Amino acid sequence: MDIFFIKAHMLAAMDMLMTNMLIDFLATLFIAVLAFNAGRKYERSKRADNKNEKEWEPKEPTL
C-alpha cells in the first residue's frame, strides 16, 4: 500500500467527519434559533395578556 493512498483515505474520513460535525452544528443552531424565537413570542404574549388584564374590569355577579 502506498503512503499517499493511506493519507488520501485519512483525509477523506476526516472530511466526512468534519462535514457531519458541520451538519450537526447547523442543525443544533437552527433548533436553538427556533427555541429562542418561540420563547420571545411566548414572553411577548404573556406581556400582552398582563396588559389586557389591567384594563379588564370585573362584572357584577348575576344570579
PQR file with spaces between the fields and no chain letter, atoms N, CA, C, O and H, PARSE charges and radii, in Angstrom:
ATOM       1  N    MET     1       0.839   -1.196    0.000 -0.4000 1.5000
ATOM       2  CA   MET     1       0.000    0.000    0.000 -0.0000 2.0000
ATOM       3  C    MET     1       0.874    1.246    0.000  0.5500 1.7000
ATOM       4  O    MET     1       1.889    1.318    0.692 -0.5500 1.4000
ATOM       5  N    ASP     2       0.476    2.167   -0.750 -0.4000 1.5000
ATOM       6  CA   ASP     2       1.230    3.406   -0.856 -0.0000 2.0000
ATOM       7  C    ASP     2       0.842    4.340    0.289  0.5500 1.7000
ATOM       8  O    ASP     2      -0.306    4.344    0.734 -0.5500 1.4000
ATOM       9  H    ASP     2      -0.349    2.108   -1.312  0.4000 1.0000
ATOM      10  N    ILE     3       1.802    5.128    0.758 -0.4000 1.5000
ATOM      11  CA   ILE     3       1.534    6.050    1.865 -0.0000 2.0000
ATOM      12  C    ILE     3       0.533    7.135    1.444  0.5500 1.7000
ATOM      13  O    ILE     3      -0.266    7.597    2.258 -0.5500 1.4000
ATOM      14  H    ILE     3       2.734    5.125    0.397  0.4000 1.0000
ATOM      15  N    PHE     4       0.582    7.535    0.173 -0.4000 1.5000
ATOM      16  CA   PHE     4      -0.352    8.563   -0.298 -0.0000 2.0000
ATOM      17  C    PHE     4      -1.785    8.035   -0.342  0.5500 1.7000
ATOM      18  O    PHE     4      -2.740    8.781   -0.126 -0.5500 1.4000
ATOM      19  H    PHE     4       1.231    7.159   -0.489  0.4000 1.0000
ATOM      20  N    PHE     5      -1.920    6.738   -0.624 -0.4000 1.5000
ATOM      21  CA   PHE     5      -3.241    6.114   -0.622 -0.0000 2.0000
ATOM      22  C    PHE     5      -3.845    6.173    0.783  0.5500 1.7000
ATOM      23  O    PHE     5      -5.021    6.492    0.957 -0.5500 1.4000
ATOM      24  H    PHE     5      -1.144    6.132   -0.799  0.4000 1.0000
ATOM      25  N    ILE     6      -3.010    5.858    1.783 -0.4000 1.5000
ATOM      26  CA   ILE     6      -3.467    5.892    3.181 -0.0000 2.0000
ATOM      27  C    ILE     6      -3.799    7.335    3.583  0.5500 1.7000
ATOM      28  O    ILE     6      -4.820    7.589    4.221 -0.5500 1.4000
ATOM      29  H    ILE     6      -2.054    5.599    1.642  0.4000 1.0000
ATOM      30  N    LYS     7      -2.927    8.272    3.203 -0.4000 1.5000
ATOM      31  CA   LYS     7      -3.179    9.678    3.543 -0.0000 2.0000
ATOM      32  C    LYS     7      -4.469   10.182    2.901  0.5500 1.7000
ATOM      33  O    LYS     7      -5.232   10.921    3.524 -0.5500 1.4000
ATOM      34  H    LYS     7      -2.097    8.065    2.685  0.4000 1.0000
ATOM      35  N    ALA     8      -4.709    9.780    1.659 -0.4000 1.5000
ATOM      36  CA   ALA     8      -5.925   10.213    0.976 -0.0000 2.0000
ATOM      37  C    ALA     8      -7.162    9.680    1.686  0.5500 1.7000
ATOM      38  O    ALA     8      -8.159   10.388    1.822 -0.5500 1.4000
ATOM      39  H    ALA     8      -4.090    9.180    1.152  0.4000 1.0000
ATOM      40  N    HIS     9      -7.094    8.419    2.143 -0.4000 1.5000
ATOM      41  CA   HIS     9      -8.239    7.864    2.859 -0.0000 2.0000
ATOM      42  C    HIS     9      -8.431    8.533    4.214  0.5500 1.7000
ATOM      43  O    HIS     9      -9.562    8.750    4.649 -0.5500 1.4000
ATOM      44  H    HIS     9      -6.284    7.844    2.032  0.4000 1.0000
ATOM      45  N    MET    10      -7.325    8.861    4.879 -0.4000 1.5000
ATOM      46  CA   MET    10      -7.438    9.562    6.163 -0.0000 2.0000
ATOM      47  C    MET    10      -8.071   10.937    5.967  0.5500 1.7000
ATOM      48  O    MET    10      -8.921   11.357    6.752 -0.5500 1.4000
ATOM      49  H    MET    10      -6.406    8.686    4.525  0.4000 1.0000
ATOM      50  N    LEU    11      -7.646   11.636    4.908 -0.4000 1.5000
ATOM      51  CA   LEU    11      -8.219   12.953    4.638 -0.0000 2.0000
ATOM      52  C    LEU    11      -9.699   12.848    4.282  0.5500 1.7000
ATOM      53  O    LEU    11     -10.500   13.688    4.690 -0.5500 1.4000
ATOM      54  H    LEU    11      -6.956   11.295    4.270  0.4000 1.0000
ATOM      55  N    ALA    12     -10.061   11.815    3.520 -0.4000 1.5000
ATOM      56  CA   ALA    12     -11.470   11.634    3.156 -0.0000 2.0000
ATOM      57  C    ALA    12     -12.310   11.348    4.397  0.5500 1.7000
ATOM      58  O    ALA    12     -13.415   11.872    4.537 -0.5500 1.4000
ATOM      59  H    ALA    12      -9.410   11.132    3.188  0.4000 1.0000
ATOM      60  N    ALA    13     -11.781   10.509    5.305 -0.4000 1.5000
ATOM      61  CA   ALA    13     -12.510   10.202    6.538 -0.0000 2.0000
ATOM      62  C    ALA    13     -12.639   11.458    7.398  0.5500 1.7000
ATOM      63  O    ALA    13     -13.691   11.712    7.984 -0.5500 1.4000
ATOM      64  H    ALA    13     -10.883   10.084    5.192  0.4000 1.0000
ATOM      65  N    MET    14     -11.557   12.245    7.469 -0.4000 1.5000
ATOM      66  CA   MET    14     -11.600   13.470    8.250 -0.0000 2.0000
ATOM      67  C    MET    14     -12.588   14.461    7.627  0.5500 1.7000
ATOM      68  O    MET    14     -13.312   15.157    8.339 -0.5500 1.4000
ATOM      69  H    MET    14     -10.702   12.039    6.993  0.4000 1.0000
ATOM      70  N    ASP    15     -12.609   14.516    6.305 -0.4000 1.5000
ATOM      71  CA   ASP    15     -13.536   15.404    5.604 -0.0000 2.0000
ATOM      72  C    ASP    15     -14.984   15.006    5.886  0.5500 1.7000
ATOM      73  O    ASP    15     -15.839   15.863    6.111 -0.5500 1.4000
ATOM      74  H    ASP    15     -12.021   13.951    5.726  0.4000 1.0000
ATOM      75  N    MET    16     -15.254   13.692    5.870 -0.4000 1.5000
ATOM      76  CA   MET    16     -16.608   13.221    6.185 -0.0000 2.0000
ATOM      77  C    MET    16     -16.978   13.561    7.621  0.5500 1.7000
ATOM      78  O    MET    16     -18.104   13.971    7.902 -0.5500 1.4000
ATOM      79  H    MET    16     -14.560   12.995    5.687  0.4000 1.0000
ATOM      80  N    LEU    17     -16.011   13.387    8.537 -0.4000 1.5000
ATOM      81  CA   LEU    17     -16.263   13.696    9.946 -0.0000 2.0000
ATOM      82  C    LEU    17     -16.551   15.185   10.120  0.5500 1.7000
ATOM      83  O    LEU    17     -17.481   15.562   10.832 -0.5500 1.4000
ATOM      84  H    LEU    17     -15.096   13.054    8.309  0.4000 1.0000
ATOM      85  N    MET    18     -15.754   16.026    9.471 -0.4000 1.5000
ATOM      86  CA   MET    18     -15.961   17.472    9.587 -0.0000 2.0000
ATOM      87  C    MET    18     -17.299   17.878    8.972  0.5500 1.7000
ATOM      88  O    MET    18     -17.981   18.763    9.489 -0.5500 1.4000
ATOM      89  H    MET    18     -14.998   15.720    8.893  0.4000 1.0000
ATOM      90  N    THR    19     -17.673   17.231    7.868 -0.4000 1.5000
ATOM      91  CA   THR    19     -18.962   17.535    7.246 -0.0000 2.0000
ATOM      92  C    THR    19     -20.105   17.158    8.185  0.5500 1.7000
ATOM      93  O    THR    19     -21.065   17.912    8.339 -0.5500 1.4000
ATOM      94  H    THR    19     -17.120   16.511    7.448  0.4000 1.0000
ATOM      95  N    ASN    20     -19.995   15.981    8.814 -0.4000 1.5000
ATOM      96  CA   ASN    20     -21.033   15.557    9.763 -0.0000 2.0000
ATOM      97  C    ASN    20     -21.100   16.507   10.951  0.5500 1.7000
ATOM      98  O    ASN    20     -22.187   16.848   11.416 -0.5500 1.4000
ATOM      99  H    ASN    20     -19.215   15.368    8.689  0.4000 1.0000
ATOM     100  N    MET    21     -19.938   16.937   11.442 -0.4000 1.5000
ATOM     101  CA   MET    21     -19.926   17.870   12.564 -0.0000 2.0000
ATOM     102  C    MET    21     -20.548   19.206   12.164  0.5500 1.7000
ATOM     103  O    MET    21     -21.272   19.821   12.948 -0.5500 1.4000
ATOM     104  H    MET    21     -19.054   16.660   11.063  0.4000 1.0000
ATOM     105  N    LEU    22     -20.263   19.649   10.943 -0.4000 1.5000
ATOM     106  CA   LEU    22     -20.839   20.907   10.466 -0.0000 2.0000
ATOM     107  C    LEU    22     -22.357   20.801   10.351  0.5500 1.7000
ATOM     108  O    LEU    22     -23.080   21.717   10.743 -0.5500 1.4000
ATOM     109  H    LEU    22     -19.675   19.149   10.307  0.4000 1.0000
ATOM     110  N    ILE    23     -22.835   19.681    9.814 -0.4000 1.5000
ATOM     111  CA   ILE    23     -24.286   19.480    9.690 -0.0000 2.0000
ATOM     112  C    ILE    23     -24.931   19.439   11.073  0.5500 1.7000
ATOM     113  O    ILE    23     -25.984   20.039   11.284 -0.5500 1.4000
ATOM     114  H    ILE    23     -22.248   18.937    9.496  0.4000 1.0000
ATOM     115  N    ASP    24     -24.299   18.730   12.022 -0.4000 1.5000
ATOM     116  CA   ASP    24     -24.828   18.681   13.388 -0.0000 2.0000
ATOM     117  C    ASP    24     -24.860   20.072   14.013  0.5500 1.7000
ATOM     118  O    ASP    24     -25.830   20.448   14.671 -0.5500 1.4000
ATOM     119  H    ASP    24     -23.443   18.243   11.850  0.4000 1.0000
ATOM     120  N    PHE    25     -23.786   20.830   13.799 -0.4000 1.5000
ATOM     121  CA   PHE    25     -23.725   22.180   14.360 -0.0000 2.0000
ATOM     122  C    PHE    25     -24.820   23.070   13.776  0.5500 1.7000
ATOM     123  O    PHE    25     -25.490   23.802   14.505 -0.5500 1.4000
ATOM     124  H    PHE    25     -22.998   20.525   13.264  0.4000 1.0000
ATOM     125  N    LEU    26     -24.996   23.003   12.463 -0.4000 1.5000
ATOM     126  CA   LEU    26     -26.020   23.838   11.827 -0.0000 2.0000
ATOM     127  C    LEU    26     -27.424   23.429   12.267  0.5500 1.7000
ATOM     128  O    LEU    26     -28.281   24.287   12.477 -0.5500 1.4000
ATOM     129  H    LEU    26     -24.452   22.408   11.871  0.4000 1.0000
ATOM     130  N    ALA    27     -27.665   22.128   12.408 -0.4000 1.5000
ATOM     131  CA   ALA    27     -28.977   21.669   12.869 -0.0000 2.0000
ATOM     132  C    ALA    27     -29.228   22.139   14.302  0.5500 1.7000
ATOM     133  O    ALA    27     -30.329   22.581   14.628 -0.5500 1.4000
ATOM     134  H    ALA    27     -26.969   21.430   12.237  0.4000 1.0000
ATOM     135  N    THR    28     -28.208   22.043   15.154 -0.4000 1.5000
ATOM     136  CA   THR    28     -28.349   22.494   16.542 -0.0000 2.0000
ATOM     137  C    THR    28     -28.590   23.998   16.596  0.5500 1.7000
ATOM     138  O    THR    28     -29.416   24.472   17.376 -0.5500 1.4000
ATOM     139  H    THR    28     -27.313   21.684   14.889  0.4000 1.0000
ATOM     140  N    LEU    29     -27.870   24.743   15.770 -0.4000 1.5000
ATOM     141  CA   LEU    29     -28.056   26.189   15.722 -0.0000 2.0000
ATOM     142  C    LEU    29     -29.464   26.545   15.266  0.5500 1.7000
ATOM     143  O    LEU    29     -30.085   27.458   15.810 -0.5500 1.4000
ATOM     144  H    LEU    29     -27.199   24.358   15.137  0.4000 1.0000
ATOM     145  N    PHE    30     -29.966   25.825   14.269 -0.4000 1.5000
ATOM     146  CA   PHE    30     -31.316   26.058   13.766 -0.0000 2.0000
ATOM     147  C    PHE    30     -32.353   25.802   14.863  0.5500 1.7000
ATOM     148  O    PHE    30     -33.278   26.593   15.042 -0.5500 1.4000
ATOM     149  H    PHE    30     -29.461   25.083   13.827  0.4000 1.0000
ATOM     150  N    ILE    31     -32.196   24.696   15.595 -0.4000 1.5000
ATOM     151  CA   ILE    31     -33.129   24.367   16.679 -0.0000 2.0000
ATOM     152  C    ILE    31     -33.043   25.417   17.784  0.5500 1.7000
ATOM     153  O    ILE    31     -34.063   25.799   18.359 -0.5500 1.4000
ATOM     154  H    ILE    31     -31.444   24.053   15.449  0.4000 1.0000
ATOM     155  N    ALA    32     -31.824   25.885   18.086 -0.4000 1.5000
ATOM     156  CA   ALA    32     -31.658   26.904   19.122 -0.0000 2.0000
ATOM     157  C    ALA    32     -32.340   28.208   18.718  0.5500 1.7000
ATOM     158  O    ALA    32     -32.959   28.868   19.552 -0.5500 1.4000
ATOM     159  H    ALA    32     -30.996   25.574   17.619  0.4000 1.0000
ATOM     160  N    VAL    33     -32.230   28.581   17.450 -0.4000 1.5000
ATOM     161  CA   VAL    33     -32.888   29.808   16.974 -0.0000 2.0000
ATOM     162  C    VAL    33     -34.401   29.660   17.057  0.5500 1.7000
ATOM     163  O    VAL    33     -35.094   30.591   17.467 -0.5500 1.4000
ATOM     164  H    VAL    33     -31.726   28.045   16.772  0.4000 1.0000
ATOM     165  N    LEU    34     -34.921   28.487   16.667 -0.4000 1.5000
ATOM     166  CA   LEU    34     -36.368   28.266   16.770 -0.0000 2.0000
ATOM     167  C    LEU    34     -36.837   28.356   18.221  0.5500 1.7000
ATOM     168  O    LEU    34     -37.865   28.971   18.504 -0.5500 1.4000
ATOM     169  H    LEU    34     -34.358   27.731   16.334  0.4000 1.0000
ATOM     170  N    ALA    35     -36.084   27.745   19.140 -0.4000 1.5000
ATOM     171  CA   ALA    35     -36.462   27.778   20.554 -0.0000 2.0000
ATOM     172  C    ALA    35     -36.397   29.207   21.093  0.5500 1.7000
ATOM     173  O    ALA    35     -37.266   29.626   21.857 -0.5500 1.4000
ATOM     174  H    ALA    35     -35.249   27.246   18.909  0.4000 1.0000
ATOM     175  N    PHE    36     -35.372   29.946   20.696 -0.4000 1.5000
ATOM     176  CA   PHE    36     -35.237   31.332   21.154 -0.0000 2.0000
ATOM     177  C    PHE    36     -36.399   32.188   20.666  0.5500 1.7000
ATOM     178  O    PHE    36     -36.961   32.973   21.429 -0.5500 1.4000
ATOM     179  H    PHE    36     -34.666   29.605   20.075  0.4000 1.0000
ATOM     180  N    ASN    37     -36.757   32.036   19.394 -0.4000 1.5000
ATOM     181  CA   ASN    37     -37.874   32.808   18.846 -0.0000 2.0000
ATOM     182  C    ASN    37     -39.190   32.421   19.506  0.5500 1.7000
ATOM     183  O    ASN    37     -40.028   33.282   19.773 -0.5500 1.4000
ATOM     184  H    ASN    37     -36.300   31.398   18.774  0.4000 1.0000
ATOM     185  N    ALA    38     -39.378   31.122   19.774 -0.4000 1.5000
ATOM     186  CA   ALA    38     -40.603   30.686   20.447 -0.0000 2.0000
ATOM     187  C    ALA    38     -40.665   31.270   21.856  0.5500 1.7000
ATOM     188  O    ALA    38     -41.736   31.677   22.308 -0.5500 1.4000
ATOM     189  H    ALA    38     -38.697   30.422   19.557  0.4000 1.0000
ATOM     190  N    GLY    39     -39.543   31.314   22.548 -0.4000 1.5000
ATOM     191  CA   GLY    39     -39.502   31.893   23.885 -0.0000 2.0000
ATOM     192  C    GLY    39     -39.825   33.373   23.867  0.5500 1.7000
ATOM     193  O    GLY    39     -40.564   33.861   24.722 -0.5500 1.4000
ATOM     194  H    GLY    39     -38.673   30.984   22.182  0.4000 1.0000
ATOM     195  N    ARG    40     -39.273   34.094   22.895 -0.4000 1.5000
ATOM     196  CA   ARG    40     -39.576   35.529   22.784 -0.0000 2.0000
ATOM     197  C    ARG    40     -41.044   35.750   22.488  0.5500 1.7000
ATOM     198  O    ARG    40     -41.669   36.647   23.053 -0.5500 1.4000
ATOM     199  H    ARG    40     -38.672   33.697   22.201  0.4000 1.0000
ATOM     200  N    LYS    41     -41.598   34.932   21.603 -0.4000 1.5000
ATOM     201  CA   LYS    41     -43.015   35.074   21.251 -0.0000 2.0000
ATOM     202  C    LYS    41     -43.888   34.784   22.477  0.5500 1.7000
ATOM     203  O    LYS    41     -44.888   35.465   22.705 -0.5500 1.4000
ATOM     204  H    LYS    41     -41.091   34.203   21.144  0.4000 1.0000
ATOM     205  N    TYR    42     -43.505   33.770   23.265 -0.4000 1.5000
ATOM     206  CA   TYR    42     -44.253   33.419   24.475 -0.0000 2.0000
ATOM     207  C    TYR    42     -44.204   34.562   25.492  0.5500 1.7000
ATOM     208  O    TYR    42     -45.224   34.922   26.079 -0.5500 1.4000
ATOM     209  H    TYR    42     -42.692   33.218   23.080  0.4000 1.0000
ATOM     210  N    GLU    43     -43.014   35.128   25.695 -0.4000 1.5000
ATOM     211  CA   GLU    43     -42.887   36.236   26.645 -0.0000 2.0000
ATOM     212  C    GLU    43     -43.702   37.445   26.193  0.5500 1.7000
ATOM     213  O    GLU    43     -44.327   38.122   27.010 -0.5500 1.4000
ATOM     214  H    GLU    43     -42.185   34.836   25.218  0.4000 1.0000
ATOM     215  N    ARG    44     -43.692   37.712   24.884 -0.4000 1.5000
ATOM     216  CA   ARG    44     -44.452   38.843   24.353 -0.0000 2.0000
ATOM     217  C    ARG    44     -45.947   38.630   24.557  0.5500 1.7000
ATOM     218  O    ARG    44     -46.665   39.566   24.908 -0.5500 1.4000
ATOM     219  H    ARG    44     -43.184   37.163   24.221  0.4000 1.0000
ATOM     220  N    SER    45     -46.423   37.397   24.338 -0.4000 1.5000
ATOM     221  CA   SER    45     -47.851   37.128   24.520 -0.0000 2.0000
ATOM     222  C    SER    45     -48.228   37.221   26.001  0.5500 1.7000
ATOM     223  O    SER    45     -49.325   37.670   26.333 -0.5500 1.4000
ATOM     224  H    SER    45     -45.840   36.637   24.053  0.4000 1.0000
ATOM     225  N    LYS    46     -47.317   36.795   26.896 -0.4000 1.5000
ATOM     226  CA   LYS    46     -47.595   36.928   28.330 -0.0000 2.0000
ATOM     227  C    LYS    46     -47.701   38.396   28.714  0.5500 1.7000
ATOM     228  O    LYS    46     -48.570   38.775   29.500 -0.5500 1.4000
ATOM     229  H    LYS    46     -46.426   36.430   26.626  0.4000 1.0000
ATOM     230  N    ARG    47     -46.816   39.224   28.160 -0.4000 1.5000
ATOM     231  CA   ARG    47     -46.863   40.654   28.445 -0.0000 2.0000
ATOM     232  C    ARG    47     -48.159   41.272   27.934  0.5500 1.7000
ATOM     233  O    ARG    47     -48.761   42.110   28.606 -0.5500 1.4000
ATOM     234  H    ARG    47     -46.110   38.916   27.522  0.4000 1.0000
ATOM     235  N    ALA    48     -48.585   40.857   26.748 -0.4000 1.5000
ATOM     236  CA   ALA    48     -49.836   41.379   26.183 -0.0000 2.0000
ATOM     237  C    ALA    48     -51.019   40.951   27.043  0.5500 1.7000
ATOM     238  O    ALA    48     -51.942   41.735   27.259 -0.5500 1.4000
ATOM     239  H    ALA    48     -48.096   40.176   26.203  0.4000 1.0000
ATOM     240  N    ASP    49     -50.999   39.706   27.538 -0.4000 1.5000
ATOM     241  CA   ASP    49     -52.079   39.241   28.412 -0.0000 2.0000
ATOM     242  C    ASP    49     -52.122   40.057   29.695  0.5500 1.7000
ATOM     243  O    ASP    49     -53.200   40.428   30.159 -0.5500 1.4000
ATOM     244  H    ASP    49     -50.249   39.068   27.362  0.4000 1.0000
ATOM     245  N    ASN    50     -50.960   40.341   30.271 -0.4000 1.5000
ATOM     246  CA   ASN    50     -50.926   41.130   31.505 -0.0000 2.0000
ATOM     247  C    ASN    50     -51.455   42.536   31.272  0.5500 1.7000
ATOM     248  O    ASN    50     -52.139   43.092   32.131 -0.5500 1.4000
ATOM     249  H    ASN    50     -50.084   40.040   29.894  0.4000 1.0000
ATOM     250  N    LYS    51     -51.146   43.112   30.123 -0.4000 1.5000
ATOM     251  CA   LYS    51     -51.640   44.457   29.814 -0.0000 2.0000
ATOM     252  C    LYS    51     -53.160   44.450   29.689  0.5500 1.7000
ATOM     253  O    LYS    51     -53.830   45.375   30.147 -0.5500 1.4000
ATOM     254  H    LYS    51     -50.590   42.660   29.425  0.4000 1.0000
ATOM     255  N    ASN    52     -53.703   43.398   29.062 -0.4000 1.5000
ATOM     256  CA   ASN    52     -55.155   43.304   28.910 -0.0000 2.0000
ATOM     257  C    ASN    52     -55.839   43.068   30.246  0.5500 1.7000
ATOM     258  O    ASN    52     -56.959   43.534   30.457 -0.5500 1.4000
ATOM     259  H    ASN    52     -53.159   42.647   28.689  0.4000 1.0000
ATOM     260  N    GLU    53     -55.176   42.344   31.160 -0.4000 1.5000
ATOM     261  CA   GLU    53     -55.790   42.079   32.466 -0.0000 2.0000
ATOM     262  C    GLU    53     -55.926   43.359   33.282  0.5500 1.7000
ATOM     263  O    GLU    53     -56.863   43.489   34.069 -0.5500 1.4000
ATOM     264  H    GLU    53     -54.267   41.966   30.989  0.4000 1.0000
ATOM     265  N    LYS    54     -55.014   44.297   33.108 -0.4000 1.5000
ATOM     266  CA   LYS    54     -55.100   45.552   33.855 -0.0000 2.0000
ATOM     267  C    LYS    54     -56.295   46.377   33.392  0.5500 1.7000
ATOM     268  O    LYS    54     -56.918   47.075   34.192 -0.5500 1.4000
ATOM     269  H    LYS    54     -54.253   44.191   32.468  0.4000 1.0000
ATOM     270  N    GLU    55     -56.614   46.300   32.106 -0.4000 1.5000
ATOM     271  CA   GLU    55     -57.740   47.066   31.576 -0.0000 2.0000
ATOM     272  C    GLU    55     -59.075   46.376   31.834  0.5500 1.7000
ATOM     273  O    GLU    55     -60.127   47.006   31.733 -0.5500 1.4000
ATOM     274  H    GLU    55     -56.108   45.733   31.456  0.4000 1.0000
ATOM     275  N    TRP    56     -59.043   45.112   32.159 -0.4000 1.5000
ATOM     276  CA   TRP    56     -60.260   44.336   32.339 -0.0000 2.0000
ATOM     277  C    TRP    56     -60.886   44.677   33.687  0.5500 1.7000
ATOM     278  O    TRP    56     -60.198   44.717   34.706 -0.5500 1.4000
ATOM     279  H    TRP    56     -58.188   44.600   32.241  0.4000 1.0000
ATOM     280  N    GLU    57     -62.198   44.923   33.686 -0.4000 1.5000
ATOM     281  CA   GLU    57     -62.902   45.218   34.933 -0.0000 2.0000
ATOM     282  C    GLU    57     -63.888   44.098   35.214  0.5500 1.7000
ATOM     283  O    GLU    57     -64.599   43.662   34.309 -0.5500 1.4000
ATOM     284  H    GLU    57     -62.758   44.891   32.857  0.4000 1.0000
ATOM     285  N    PRO    58     -63.942   43.626   36.454 -0.5600 1.5000
ATOM     286  CA   PRO    58     -64.866   42.522   36.754  0.2800 2.0000
ATOM     287  C    PRO    58     -66.313   42.984   36.691  0.5500 1.7000
ATOM     288  O    PRO    58     -66.630   44.108   37.081 -0.5500 1.4000
ATOM     289  N    LYS    59     -67.179   42.124   36.204 -0.4000 1.5000
ATOM     290  CA   LYS    59     -68.608   42.436   36.139 -0.0000 2.0000
ATOM     291  C    LYS    59     -69.258   42.073   37.471  0.5500 1.7000
ATOM     292  O    LYS    59     -68.714   41.312   38.270 -0.5500 1.4000
ATOM     293  H    LYS    59     -66.921   41.211   35.887  0.4000 1.0000
ATOM     294  N    GLU    60     -70.436   42.645   37.678 -0.4000 1.5000
ATOM     295  CA   GLU    60     -71.189   42.296   38.879 -0.0000 2.0000
ATOM     296  C    GLU    60     -71.702   40.868   38.742  0.5500 1.7000
ATOM     297  O    GLU    60     -72.169   40.489   37.668 -0.5500 1.4000
ATOM     298  H    GLU    60     -70.879   43.263   37.029  0.4000 1.0000
ATOM     299  N    PRO    61     -71.627   40.074   39.793 -0.5600 1.5000
ATOM     300  CA   PRO    61     -72.123   38.693   39.682  0.2800 2.0000
ATOM     301  C    PRO    61     -73.636   38.667   39.486  0.5500 1.7000
ATOM     302  O    PRO    61     -74.360   39.401   40.159 -0.5500 1.4000
ATOM     303  N    THR    62     -74.106   37.849   38.593 -0.4000 1.5000
ATOM     304  CA   THR    62     -75.549   37.728   38.338 -0.0000 2.0000
ATOM     305  C    THR    62     -75.999   36.344   38.775  0.5500 1.7000
ATOM     306  O    THR    62     -75.316   35.346   38.539 -0.5500 1.4000
ATOM     307  H    THR    62     -73.518   37.253   38.046  0.4000 1.0000
ATOM     308  N    LEU    63     -77.167   36.302   39.419 -0.4000 1.5000
ATOM     309  CA   LEU    63     -77.713   35.014   39.872 -0.0000 2.0000
ATOM     310  C    LEU    63     -78.965   34.662   39.106  0.5500 1.7000
ATOM     311  O    LEU    63     -79.564   33.615   39.350 -0.5500 1.4000
ATOM     312  H    LEU    63     -77.721   37.112   39.610  0.4000 1.0000
